[in-house]
Amino acid sequence: MRNLAQAVYVELLKARRSKVSLFTVLGFALLPLVGGFFMIVLKDPGLAQRVGLISAKAHMLAGAADWPTYLELLAQALAVGGLILFGFIGSWVFGREYADRTAKDLLALPTSRAAIVVAKFAVIALWSGVLVLLVLILGFGIGALIGLAQASPPLLLQGAVSIVIAAILTIALVTPVAFFASAGHGYLAPLGFVFLTLLLAQVVAVAGWGEYFPWSIPALFAQGETLGVSSYAIVTVTCAVGIAVTIAWWELADQTH
């Protein structure tokens, strides 16, 4: 692909100079902070009694103030909240070209359209990976700060690996969002798609078919459900199809906006 490295560099500059990157940092930082708050509520019965309804939700979502519960809560937050947060990143990276009316200018550059799309996906993956690392660092820092009971290194490593896998499964599902951002020429269509899949993920999971619906699979994994090879294959195929149709759109569609 022509000028792929330069395209990645340009996309990184766009992300670094945008305030959106700061907003995503703040959004992801809330996940370990909220998880830490639930752990504090569970550790302090007096506080739990004073906050009333919040304590009931904390017991429902968590159950015990320990490292395994805390790390599982973070994995679930990334799997469910990540559908929105990672989806927002994908919507911005692709949709901004149409919202800012720079798509035609971008396509006039001596860089192949496929390289532009691949560069955008590479930046989404890198951007998302940095945010997952941020969640891990903040998560372990907050867990140590609030004084969760000591856990063995293998147990902590297992929790961290589960968080990373749940995040990877969720990030992989951003690729169809990129297609809707491109075909929809902006932010509305991809964000609508994100919220639709989030709603369907809950409904399908409750119906018992979550292991076969891509957007339900990360949350099921985060909850400790045993998933078959088919579930991981479904996410992989969904990711690949999203990349393929997005490249096809940029290559074949009449880019008039």
N, C-alpha and C positions, 0 to 999 in steps of 0.2 A: 504494500500500500504506500502510495506516494505521501511523503511528508507527515507520516504518522507521529513521529516524535515531536515535530513542531506543533501539530494539532493538539497533542496532549498538553504541551507546555502552555499554549494559548488558553485552553480550557481551565487549566490550573490557575492561570492568572485571573481569569474571569471569576472563578470561585473565591480566590483569596481577596480580591478587591470588593467583593459584594458583601453587603451586610447580612445576606441570607446565611452565610457560613457561621456568623456569630449567633444568629437565631437558632440554628440547628444545634450548636454547642449548648446553648441554654436549654433547649428542649430535651436533649439527651441527658444533660446533667440533672434534670428533674427526676429521672428514673431512679438512680440510687438514693437521691435525697428523700423521695417519697417512700422508697423501700426502707430506708433507715428510720423514718418516722414511724412506720408500722412496727418495726422492731422495738423502738423506744416505748411505744404504747403497750406492747405485749410484755415488756420487761417491768413496767411500772404499773401495777394494778390501780394505784391511786389516780394516776394520770388517765388510765383507761376509763375509770369511772367518771372523771370530770369531763372527758370529751364525748361521752355518751355514744352516739351513733357511730362515730369514727372507730371506737374500740370494737364495736360489733363487726364492722367491715374489716378491720384488721384481723380479727380472729377468723373471719370467713376466708380471707384471701391468704393469710399466712398460717397461723395456728400455733407456732412456737418461735421464741426468739433465739434462734441458733443459726449457725452458718449454713447448713444445708437448706433450711427454709428460706433464708435471706437470698442465697444465690439462685435458688429455684424461682423466687419471686422476680429477681432481675431478669432471668431468662424468659419468663412469661411476659414481663413488661416489654422486652425487646421484640418478642414474637408478635405480640398484639399491637402495642404502641408503635413498633417498628414498621408495621404495614403503612401507618400514616406518615411517620417521620421519614423513613427511607423513600416512601412514595413521593413525599413532598420534594425531596432532593432530586429525584428523577424528573418530576414535573418541571422543576425550575431549570435544570440543566438543558432540557430539550425545549420546553415551552417558551423560555425567555427569548429565543431567537425570533419567534413569531410575535410575541408581545412587544419586543423592542424593534420589530421590523428590520432585523438584520439577517434574516434567513437567506434572502437573495444575494446579499453582499457576501455572505459566507460561502455560498455555492459558486460564486464567481472566482474564488481563490484557486490557485493551481494545486489544489489538494483534492484527492478523490473523495466522493461523497461517503463511500464506505469507511475511509480513514477518519472522516469527521465523526461518524456515528461511533466507531470503535473507540476513538479518543474520548468521546463523551461518556461511554460506558466505563472506560478505564478510570476516569475521574470520579464517577459515581462510586465505583468499587473502592477506590483509594479514600475518598471522602468518608464513605460509610465505615470503612475499616478503622480510620482514625477515631471516629466517634464511638465505635465499639470499644476500642482501647481506652478511650476516656471513661466510658461506663465501668470498665473493669478496674481502672485505677481508682476512680472515685468510690466504687463499690467496696473494694477491699479497704480503702482508707476510712470510709464511714463506718464499715463494720468493725474495724479495730477501734475507732474513736468511741463508739457507743458501748464497747466492751462486750461483744458477743463472746460466748464461751469458746475456749480454744478448740480447734479442730486439727486433725492430722493433715500434714501436707498432701497426701494422696486424695483426701476428701475435698480439700480446697481446690486442688488441680482438677478433679472431676467436675466440680461445680463450674470452674472457669471454662473448661472445655465444652460443657453443656451450653453455657452462655454464647460462646463463639459459634457453635454449630447452629443454635437457634437463630443467631444473627445472620449467618451465611444463608440459611434456608430462606429467611425473610428478604435479604438483599437480592437473592436470585429472582425473586418475584417482582422486582422493579422493572424488568425489561418490557413487559407488556404496557406498563405505565408510560414508558418512553414512546411507544408506538402511538398511544392515544394523545400524548402531548404533541407529537408531530402531525398526525392526521387531523387532530382537533385544532391545530394552529394556536396553541396557548395553554392556559392553566386549567380552564374549567372542565374540559373533558377528562383529563387524567385524574384530577382530584375527585371528580364524580365517580370515576371507575374505582379509585382507591376506597372510597367510603362504601360503594356497592359491594366490593369484594370482602370488606371487613364485616359488613352485615351478613352476607351470605356465608362467610366462614363460621360465624356463630350458629346460624340456623342449621347448616349442614352438619356441624359437629354435634349439635344436640340431637339431630336425627340419626346419628350413628354412622354417617358416611364420611366423616372428616378425613379419614386416612386416604381417601380417593380425591379429595378436593384440594388443590395446591395451596390455597390461602388458609386452610385449616391446619395443615400439616405442621408448620413451625410451632404453633401453640400447643398442639398435641405432644410434640417432642419435648417442649419445655416443661410440660406437666408430668413427664416421665412415662408417657404411654409407649408401649412397644410397637414400633412401626416396622412394616415389612420393606423389602427392597423396592417393591412397587411404589411406595410412597415417595422415596427419594428419587426414583426414576421419573415420577410425575413432575416433581419440582424441577428436575434437570431438563426435562422435555419442555416444560412451560418456559423456562429461562431461555432455552435455545430458540424456541419458536418466537419469543418476544424479540430477540436479537435479529432473527432472520427477517421478520415482517417489518421491523423498523428500518433495517438496511434496504429492504426492497422498496419501502415507501420513499426513502430519500433518493434512491436510484431511479425509480420509475415514475413517481408522481409528478404532475405538472406543478412545479413550485412557483406559484404566482403571487404569493404573499411575502 
